[in-house]
């Protein structure tokens, strides 16, 4: 399915979160702030809210991760975790820099209706459909890595029949983050980038299974359309 392109309206060079919120919703929903600079993301936003496959598989993955987070939270030694989908992730306290991952896992927030910040977040993920551009995904990955979010997942979709064809797990290589015992990179890492540490496909695995950031097991039946 082709996604129609929407040209951006005139935008200022810089914008605050408060100024963004003053715009009409049909405009503000298509803008992210990158260090105070408005970035027009209408094409990506329409992709997420267009074909039902993207939304359905995002929901399936988020629900599975939420179930795993609840199990870990129920264990007193596992910490308190939550998971959500298509929620703003802020890189700064003044909300002048943010993106919207397809799904993420973060520490339980103390306050109700609080914003989710990068320092609260342990895993972010994107659902890649055939209409995604590699350049856009690399930009988002770089922003997640710069914010020191330890884990990044990609969910790859395929047609005929519509399905999740692969789930990939990446770990951040950084001075202050060491790969957990038993996690081996598939190639030598460079500091500050994500390295592929796991990949699951329906043909080669019974489901998605990992011990990091906490035990997660997802049967493929839970990820069906």
C-alpha beads as a LAMMPS data file, in Angstrom:
LAMMPS data file: protein, C-alpha beads

225 atoms
224 bonds

1 atom types
1 bond types

-500.0 500.0 xlo xhi
-500.0 500.0 ylo yhi
-500.0 500.0 zlo zhi

Masses

1 110.0

Atoms # bond

1 1 1 0.000 0.000 0.000
2 1 1 1.436 3.387 -0.991
3 1 1 1.512 6.183 1.587
4 1 1 0.627 9.678 0.292
5 1 1 3.276 12.342 0.847
6 1 1 2.284 15.498 2.736
7 1 1 4.361 18.631 2.284
8 1 1 5.292 20.450 5.506
9 1 1 3.822 23.862 6.331
10 1 1 6.231 26.745 7.018
11 1 1 8.043 25.918 10.260
12 1 1 10.284 28.112 12.429
13 1 1 13.937 27.185 12.923
14 1 1 13.344 26.474 16.607
15 1 1 10.291 25.598 18.669
16 1 1 9.511 24.840 22.297
17 1 1 7.204 22.092 23.500
18 1 1 4.694 24.733 24.588
19 1 1 4.708 26.291 21.113
20 1 1 4.256 22.865 19.551
21 1 1 1.209 22.211 21.731
22 1 1 -0.366 25.474 20.534
23 1 1 -0.502 24.192 16.942
24 1 1 -3.597 22.424 15.570
25 1 1 -3.485 18.718 16.364
26 1 1 -3.366 17.723 12.692
27 1 1 -0.092 19.683 12.444
28 1 1 1.476 18.951 15.844
29 1 1 1.029 15.183 15.431
30 1 1 3.346 15.329 12.416
31 1 1 6.209 17.121 14.169
32 1 1 8.998 15.877 16.412
33 1 1 11.465 18.150 18.173
34 1 1 15.155 17.406 17.692
35 1 1 17.082 19.563 20.145
36 1 1 14.553 22.351 19.773
37 1 1 14.281 22.085 15.982
38 1 1 10.914 21.018 14.503
39 1 1 11.183 18.024 12.174
40 1 1 8.295 17.157 9.859
41 1 1 7.483 13.426 10.126
42 1 1 4.124 13.283 8.351
43 1 1 5.138 10.391 6.104
44 1 1 6.187 8.249 9.064
45 1 1 3.109 9.264 11.060
46 1 1 0.769 8.306 8.211
47 1 1 2.539 4.963 7.870
48 1 1 1.904 4.171 11.532
49 1 1 -1.753 5.147 11.397
50 1 1 -2.469 3.939 7.885
51 1 1 -2.164 0.218 7.114
52 1 1 -3.707 -1.877 9.868
53 1 1 -0.797 -4.331 9.784
54 1 1 1.614 -1.851 11.337
55 1 1 -0.751 -1.019 14.170
56 1 1 -1.799 -4.631 14.765
57 1 1 1.753 -5.984 14.980
58 1 1 2.839 -3.060 17.154
59 1 1 -0.024 -3.864 19.521
60 1 1 0.824 -7.575 19.538
61 1 1 4.479 -6.921 20.413
62 1 1 3.614 -4.326 23.056
63 1 1 1.111 -6.626 24.762
64 1 1 3.677 -9.439 24.842
65 1 1 6.336 -7.178 26.342
66 1 1 3.845 -5.806 28.862
67 1 1 3.038 -9.336 30.012
68 1 1 6.761 -10.060 30.469
69 1 1 7.209 -6.768 32.327
70 1 1 4.354 -7.618 34.706
71 1 1 5.888 -11.018 35.471
72 1 1 9.228 -9.417 36.259
73 1 1 7.585 -6.724 38.367
74 1 1 5.727 -9.395 40.358
75 1 1 9.134 -10.802 41.329
76 1 1 10.331 -8.526 44.132
77 1 1 13.934 -8.767 42.870
78 1 1 13.139 -7.822 39.280
79 1 1 12.299 -4.141 39.675
80 1 1 9.147 -2.426 38.449
81 1 1 8.649 -2.177 34.695
82 1 1 5.985 -0.955 32.313
83 1 1 5.545 -1.093 28.540
84 1 1 3.600 1.058 26.108
85 1 1 3.233 1.837 22.410
86 1 1 3.437 4.999 20.293
87 1 1 4.193 7.258 23.267
88 1 1 6.526 10.252 23.198
89 1 1 10.006 9.551 24.572
90 1 1 11.681 12.748 25.783
91 1 1 15.436 13.261 25.715
92 1 1 15.364 16.539 27.669
93 1 1 13.471 17.726 30.727
94 1 1 12.110 20.786 28.912
95 1 1 10.669 18.408 26.255
96 1 1 12.550 20.229 23.480
97 1 1 13.768 16.923 22.058
98 1 1 11.719 13.765 21.585
99 1 1 10.752 10.916 19.264
100 1 1 7.896 8.426 19.316
101 1 1 8.995 4.771 19.299
102 1 1 6.549 2.118 18.172
103 1 1 6.973 0.416 21.569
104 1 1 9.171 0.705 24.648
105 1 1 9.841 -0.639 28.144
106 1 1 10.593 1.762 30.985
107 1 1 10.817 1.949 34.773
108 1 1 7.453 2.385 36.493
109 1 1 6.860 6.108 36.965
110 1 1 6.217 7.460 40.437
111 1 1 3.703 10.095 39.327
112 1 1 0.480 9.621 37.411
113 1 1 0.272 11.097 33.889
114 1 1 4.050 11.684 33.923
115 1 1 6.222 11.954 30.816
116 1 1 8.563 9.121 29.862
117 1 1 12.217 10.191 29.596
118 1 1 15.210 8.420 28.116
119 1 1 16.743 7.804 31.537
120 1 1 13.584 5.890 32.511
121 1 1 13.764 3.679 29.433
122 1 1 15.551 0.352 29.003
123 1 1 14.232 -0.824 25.616
124 1 1 12.811 0.868 22.531
125 1 1 11.573 -0.757 19.355
126 1 1 10.351 -0.085 15.851
127 1 1 8.049 -2.099 13.600
128 1 1 9.446 -2.035 10.068
129 1 1 6.969 -2.388 7.235
130 1 1 7.854 -2.461 3.510
131 1 1 7.260 1.306 3.285
132 1 1 9.881 2.226 5.900
133 1 1 13.029 3.974 4.694
134 1 1 16.380 2.737 6.083
135 1 1 17.559 6.329 6.493
136 1 1 14.711 7.242 8.827
137 1 1 15.308 4.162 10.972
138 1 1 19.028 4.868 11.223
139 1 1 18.335 8.418 12.392
140 1 1 16.037 7.139 15.146
141 1 1 18.520 4.428 16.161
142 1 1 21.254 7.035 16.430
143 1 1 19.095 9.178 18.692
144 1 1 18.275 6.222 20.929
145 1 1 21.966 5.321 21.121
146 1 1 22.978 8.893 21.926
147 1 1 20.489 8.802 24.817
148 1 1 22.193 5.619 26.168
149 1 1 19.097 3.412 25.939
150 1 1 20.563 -0.079 26.450
151 1 1 18.346 -2.177 24.165
152 1 1 16.827 -1.617 20.722
153 1 1 14.509 -4.050 18.897
154 1 1 13.371 -4.157 15.285
155 1 1 10.315 -6.078 14.123
156 1 1 10.322 -6.875 10.409
157 1 1 7.038 -7.448 8.554
158 1 1 6.376 -9.461 5.428
159 1 1 3.329 -9.876 3.125
160 1 1 1.493 -12.846 1.616
161 1 1 0.638 -13.852 4.248
162 1 1 1.050 -10.760 6.433
163 1 1 3.240 -11.697 9.349
164 1 1 6.243 -10.849 11.491
165 1 1 9.155 -12.358 9.586
166 1 1 11.926 -11.491 12.062
167 1 1 12.582 -9.888 15.439
168 1 1 16.084 -8.511 16.006
169 1 1 17.668 -7.515 19.318
170 1 1 20.435 -4.911 19.517
171 1 1 22.514 -3.956 22.565
172 1 1 24.253 -0.630 23.038
173 1 1 28.060 -0.663 23.023
174 1 1 29.173 2.117 25.353
175 1 1 31.765 2.781 28.020
176 1 1 29.197 2.725 30.817
177 1 1 27.258 -0.303 29.519
178 1 1 28.643 -3.824 29.392
179 1 1 26.964 -6.675 27.585
180 1 1 25.423 -9.129 30.049
181 1 1 27.029 -12.515 30.526
182 1 1 26.057 -14.830 27.708
183 1 1 25.290 -12.025 25.208
184 1 1 27.708 -12.144 22.283
185 1 1 27.891 -9.577 19.472
186 1 1 27.763 -10.900 15.918
187 1 1 30.498 -8.458 14.852
188 1 1 33.053 -6.224 16.673
189 1 1 31.202 -3.251 18.214
190 1 1 31.983 0.439 17.991
191 1 1 31.379 2.569 21.066
192 1 1 28.026 4.331 21.044
193 1 1 26.276 2.146 18.453
194 1 1 23.841 -0.725 18.609
195 1 1 25.165 -4.184 17.860
196 1 1 23.057 -7.137 16.786
197 1 1 22.941 -9.723 19.604
198 1 1 19.883 -11.795 18.713
199 1 1 17.543 -12.637 15.861
200 1 1 14.423 -14.791 15.825
201 1 1 12.442 -15.990 12.807
202 1 1 9.416 -18.314 12.664
203 1 1 11.434 -20.812 10.627
204 1 1 14.346 -21.036 13.079
205 1 1 12.874 -20.510 16.547
206 1 1 9.787 -21.543 18.505
207 1 1 9.354 -17.961 19.598
208 1 1 11.183 -14.865 20.766
209 1 1 13.210 -15.741 23.848
210 1 1 15.793 -13.714 25.750
211 1 1 16.979 -13.065 29.297
212 1 1 17.678 -9.378 28.645
213 1 1 16.718 -6.821 29.783
214 1 1 14.711 -9.375 31.797
215 1 1 13.253 -12.793 30.907
216 1 1 11.036 -12.505 27.830
217 1 1 9.396 -15.403 25.991
218 1 1 6.905 -14.711 23.215
219 1 1 5.352 -17.570 21.215
220 1 1 4.820 -16.751 17.553
221 1 1 1.113 -17.386 18.063
222 1 1 1.014 -14.309 20.322
223 1 1 2.406 -12.195 17.459
224 1 1 0.039 -13.396 14.726
225 1 1 -2.070 -10.814 12.893

Bonds

1 1 1 2
2 1 2 3
3 1 3 4
4 1 4 5
5 1 5 6
6 1 6 7
7 1 7 8
8 1 8 9
9 1 9 10
10 1 10 11
11 1 11 12
12 1 12 13
13 1 13 14
14 1 14 15
15 1 15 16
16 1 16 17
17 1 17 18
18 1 18 19
19 1 19 20
20 1 20 21
21 1 21 22
22 1 22 23
23 1 23 24
24 1 24 25
25 1 25 26
26 1 26 27
27 1 27 28
28 1 28 29
29 1 29 30
30 1 30 31
31 1 31 32
32 1 32 33
33 1 33 34
34 1 34 35
35 1 35 36
36 1 36 37
37 1 37 38
38 1 38 39
39 1 39 40
40 1 40 41
41 1 41 42
42 1 42 43
43 1 43 44
44 1 44 45
45 1 45 46
46 1 46 47
47 1 47 48
48 1 48 49
49 1 49 50
50 1 50 51
51 1 51 52
52 1 52 53
53 1 53 54
54 1 54 55
55 1 55 56
56 1 56 57
57 1 57 58
58 1 58 59
59 1 59 60
60 1 60 61
61 1 61 62
62 1 62 63
63 1 63 64
64 1 64 65
65 1 65 66
66 1 66 67
67 1 67 68
68 1 68 69
69 1 69 70
70 1 70 71
71 1 71 72
72 1 72 73
73 1 73 74
74 1 74 75
75 1 75 76
76 1 76 77
77 1 77 78
78 1 78 79
79 1 79 80
80 1 80 81
81 1 81 82
82 1 82 83
83 1 83 84
84 1 84 85
85 1 85 86
86 1 86 87
87 1 87 88
88 1 88 89
89 1 89 90
90 1 90 91
91 1 91 92
92 1 92 93
93 1 93 94
94 1 94 95
95 1 95 96
96 1 96 97
97 1 97 98
98 1 98 99
99 1 99 100
100 1 100 101
101 1 101 102
102 1 102 103
103 1 103 104
104 1 104 105
105 1 105 106
106 1 106 107
107 1 107 108
108 1 108 109
109 1 109 110
110 1 110 111
111 1 111 112
112 1 112 113
113 1 113 114
114 1 114 115
115 1 115 116
116 1 116 117
117 1 117 118
118 1 118 119
119 1 119 120
120 1 120 121
121 1 121 122
122 1 122 123
123 1 123 124
124 1 124 125
125 1 125 126
126 1 126 127
127 1 127 128
128 1 128 129
129 1 129 130
130 1 130 131
131 1 131 132
132 1 132 133
133 1 133 134
134 1 134 135
135 1 135 136
136 1 136 137
137 1 137 138
138 1 138 139
139 1 139 140
140 1 140 141
141 1 141 142
142 1 142 143
143 1 143 144
144 1 144 145
145 1 145 146
146 1 146 147
147 1 147 148
148 1 148 149
149 1 149 150
150 1 150 151
151 1 151 152
152 1 152 153
153 1 153 154
154 1 154 155
155 1 155 156
156 1 156 157
157 1 157 158
158 1 158 159
159 1 159 160
160 1 160 161
161 1 161 162
162 1 162 163
163 1 163 164
164 1 164 165
165 1 165 166
166 1 166 167
167 1 167 168
168 1 168 169
169 1 169 170
170 1 170 171
171 1 171 172
172 1 172 173
173 1 173 174
174 1 174 175
175 1 175 176
176 1 176 177
177 1 177 178
178 1 178 179
179 1 179 180
180 1 180 181
181 1 181 182
182 1 182 183
183 1 183 184
184 1 184 185
185 1 185 186
186 1 186 187
187 1 187 188
188 1 188 189
189 1 189 190
190 1 190 191
191 1 191 192
192 1 192 193
193 1 193 194
194 1 194 195
195 1 195 196
196 1 196 197
197 1 197 198
198 1 198 199
199 1 199 200
200 1 200 201
201 1 201 202
202 1 202 203
203 1 203 204
204 1 204 205
205 1 205 206
206 1 206 207
207 1 207 208
208 1 208 209
209 1 209 210
210 1 210 211
211 1 211 212
212 1 212 213
213 1 213 214
214 1 214 215
215 1 215 216
216 1 216 217
217 1 217 218
218 1 218 219
219 1 219 220
220 1 220 221
221 1 221 222
222 1 222 223
223 1 223 224
224 1 224 225
